[in-house]
Structures are given as C-alpha cells and as structure tokens.
Amino acid sequence: MKQSSVGASRSRFSLTQPYRAVARRSRLIQASAARSQSNQQLLYVLMVASMTMIFNGSVFGVALPTIRDTYGINSETAAWLVTSYSLT
C-alpha cells in the first residue's frame, strides 16, 4: 500500500504542476503589465515636462524685448535672466 500512496502523491503533484506553472506565468504577465504601465506614465510625465520647458522658453523669448526695455537691462543680462529662469 505504501507504493500506491507514493504513486498517488506523485500523480497529484504532476497534475498540479501545470496549474502552478500557469499561475506563475499569470503573475509574471501581471507584473510585466504593471511595469509597462509605470514606464508609460513616466514617459508621459517626461514628455509633459519637456513641452512645458519649450513653451516657457517660447513665452520668455516673446516677452524678452519688453522686459529688456521696461527694466533697462542689456542683452547679456537678459541672456542670464533666461538661463536662470530655465534652471529653476
């Protein structure tokens, strides 16, 4: 009888093994999907930040002559002003 119980436990193990493999694969796919979504969100944030910097630079470029005339600063100081604004 011991042999039959050992054989039965082996057959049960071999039957559950594919299910475990499927469950493991499912967890890996879910983790990969979560990582992919996280990467997409990061890419979106970086794209928005880049577009914001480009937009700010364009606005500053249009406003720079008025700022220069209003405050009476020269072109070199205006260039430093643009650079310092971009860095902050």
CNS distance restraints for C-alpha pairs under 8 A (distance, minus, plus):
assign (resid   1 and name CA) (resid   5 and name CA) 6.40 0.50 0.50
assign (resid   2 and name CA) (resid   6 and name CA) 6.19 0.50 0.50
assign (resid   3 and name CA) (resid   7 and name CA) 6.00 0.50 0.50
assign (resid   4 and name CA) (resid   8 and name CA) 5.94 0.50 0.50
assign (resid   5 and name CA) (resid   9 and name CA) 6.10 0.50 0.50
assign (resid   6 and name CA) (resid  10 and name CA) 6.20 0.50 0.50
assign (resid   7 and name CA) (resid  11 and name CA) 6.16 0.50 0.50
assign (resid   8 and name CA) (resid  12 and name CA) 6.13 0.50 0.50
assign (resid   9 and name CA) (resid  13 and name CA) 6.11 0.50 0.50
assign (resid  10 and name CA) (resid  14 and name CA) 6.13 0.50 0.50
assign (resid  11 and name CA) (resid  15 and name CA) 6.13 0.50 0.50
assign (resid  12 and name CA) (resid  16 and name CA) 6.24 0.50 0.50
assign (resid  13 and name CA) (resid  17 and name CA) 5.98 0.50 0.50
assign (resid  14 and name CA) (resid  18 and name CA) 7.41 0.50 0.50
assign (resid  15 and name CA) (resid  19 and name CA) 7.58 0.50 0.50
assign (resid  16 and name CA) (resid  20 and name CA) 6.25 0.50 0.50
assign (resid  17 and name CA) (resid  21 and name CA) 6.20 0.50 0.50
assign (resid  18 and name CA) (resid  22 and name CA) 6.17 0.50 0.50
assign (resid  19 and name CA) (resid  23 and name CA) 6.14 0.50 0.50
assign (resid  20 and name CA) (resid  24 and name CA) 6.02 0.50 0.50
assign (resid  21 and name CA) (resid  25 and name CA) 6.06 0.50 0.50
assign (resid  22 and name CA) (resid  26 and name CA) 6.04 0.50 0.50
assign (resid  23 and name CA) (resid  27 and name CA) 6.26 0.50 0.50
assign (resid  24 and name CA) (resid  28 and name CA) 6.29 0.50 0.50
assign (resid  25 and name CA) (resid  29 and name CA) 6.17 0.50 0.50
assign (resid  26 and name CA) (resid  30 and name CA) 6.20 0.50 0.50
assign (resid  27 and name CA) (resid  31 and name CA) 6.15 0.50 0.50
assign (resid  28 and name CA) (resid  32 and name CA) 6.09 0.50 0.50
assign (resid  29 and name CA) (resid  33 and name CA) 6.11 0.50 0.50
assign (resid  30 and name CA) (resid  34 and name CA) 6.19 0.50 0.50
assign (resid  31 and name CA) (resid  35 and name CA) 6.17 0.50 0.50
assign (resid  32 and name CA) (resid  36 and name CA) 6.07 0.50 0.50
assign (resid  33 and name CA) (resid  37 and name CA) 6.13 0.50 0.50
assign (resid  34 and name CA) (resid  38 and name CA) 6.14 0.50 0.50
assign (resid  35 and name CA) (resid  39 and name CA) 6.15 0.50 0.50
assign (resid  36 and name CA) (resid  40 and name CA) 6.20 0.50 0.50
assign (resid  37 and name CA) (resid  41 and name CA) 6.22 0.50 0.50
assign (resid  38 and name CA) (resid  42 and name CA) 6.23 0.50 0.50
assign (resid  39 and name CA) (resid  43 and name CA) 6.14 0.50 0.50
assign (resid  40 and name CA) (resid  44 and name CA) 6.15 0.50 0.50
assign (resid  41 and name CA) (resid  45 and name CA) 6.26 0.50 0.50
assign (resid  42 and name CA) (resid  46 and name CA) 6.23 0.50 0.50
assign (resid  43 and name CA) (resid  47 and name CA) 6.11 0.50 0.50
assign (resid  44 and name CA) (resid  48 and name CA) 6.21 0.50 0.50
assign (resid  45 and name CA) (resid  49 and name CA) 6.15 0.50 0.50
assign (resid  46 and name CA) (resid  50 and name CA) 6.12 0.50 0.50
assign (resid  47 and name CA) (resid  51 and name CA) 6.16 0.50 0.50
assign (resid  48 and name CA) (resid  52 and name CA) 6.07 0.50 0.50
assign (resid  49 and name CA) (resid  53 and name CA) 6.32 0.50 0.50
assign (resid  50 and name CA) (resid  54 and name CA) 6.32 0.50 0.50
assign (resid  51 and name CA) (resid  55 and name CA) 6.05 0.50 0.50
assign (resid  52 and name CA) (resid  56 and name CA) 6.02 0.50 0.50
assign (resid  53 and name CA) (resid  57 and name CA) 6.09 0.50 0.50
assign (resid  53 and name CA) (resid  86 and name CA) 7.46 0.50 0.50
assign (resid  54 and name CA) (resid  58 and name CA) 6.25 0.50 0.50
assign (resid  55 and name CA) (resid  59 and name CA) 6.21 0.50 0.50
assign (resid  56 and name CA) (resid  60 and name CA) 6.02 0.50 0.50
assign (resid  57 and name CA) (resid  61 and name CA) 6.04 0.50 0.50
assign (resid  57 and name CA) (resid  82 and name CA) 7.91 0.50 0.50
assign (resid  57 and name CA) (resid  86 and name CA) 7.59 0.50 0.50
assign (resid  58 and name CA) (resid  62 and name CA) 6.35 0.50 0.50
assign (resid  59 and name CA) (resid  63 and name CA) 6.21 0.50 0.50
assign (resid  60 and name CA) (resid  64 and name CA) 5.74 0.50 0.50
assign (resid  60 and name CA) (resid  82 and name CA) 7.20 0.50 0.50
assign (resid  61 and name CA) (resid  65 and name CA) 7.88 0.50 0.50
assign (resid  63 and name CA) (resid  67 and name CA) 6.23 0.50 0.50
assign (resid  64 and name CA) (resid  68 and name CA) 5.98 0.50 0.50
assign (resid  64 and name CA) (resid  78 and name CA) 7.24 0.50 0.50
assign (resid  65 and name CA) (resid  69 and name CA) 6.15 0.50 0.50
assign (resid  66 and name CA) (resid  70 and name CA) 5.93 0.50 0.50
assign (resid  67 and name CA) (resid  71 and name CA) 6.05 0.50 0.50
assign (resid  67 and name CA) (resid  72 and name CA) 7.97 0.50 0.50
assign (resid  68 and name CA) (resid  72 and name CA) 5.47 0.50 0.50
assign (resid  68 and name CA) (resid  73 and name CA) 5.15 0.50 0.50
assign (resid  68 and name CA) (resid  74 and name CA) 6.77 0.50 0.50
assign (resid  68 and name CA) (resid  75 and name CA) 7.61 0.50 0.50
assign (resid  68 and name CA) (resid  78 and name CA) 6.72 0.50 0.50
assign (resid  69 and name CA) (resid  73 and name CA) 7.08 0.50 0.50
assign (resid  73 and name CA) (resid  77 and name CA) 6.21 0.50 0.50
assign (resid  73 and name CA) (resid  78 and name CA) 6.68 0.50 0.50
assign (resid  74 and name CA) (resid  78 and name CA) 6.32 0.50 0.50
assign (resid  75 and name CA) (resid  79 and name CA) 6.13 0.50 0.50
assign (resid  76 and name CA) (resid  80 and name CA) 6.37 0.50 0.50
assign (resid  77 and name CA) (resid  81 and name CA) 6.10 0.50 0.50
assign (resid  78 and name CA) (resid  82 and name CA) 6.29 0.50 0.50
assign (resid  79 and name CA) (resid  83 and name CA) 6.24 0.50 0.50
assign (resid  80 and name CA) (resid  84 and name CA) 5.99 0.50 0.50
assign (resid  81 and name CA) (resid  85 and name CA) 6.11 0.50 0.50
assign (resid  82 and name CA) (resid  86 and name CA) 6.18 0.50 0.50
assign (resid  83 and name CA) (resid  87 and name CA) 6.30 0.50 0.50
assign (resid  84 and name CA) (resid  88 and name CA) 6.45 0.50 0.50
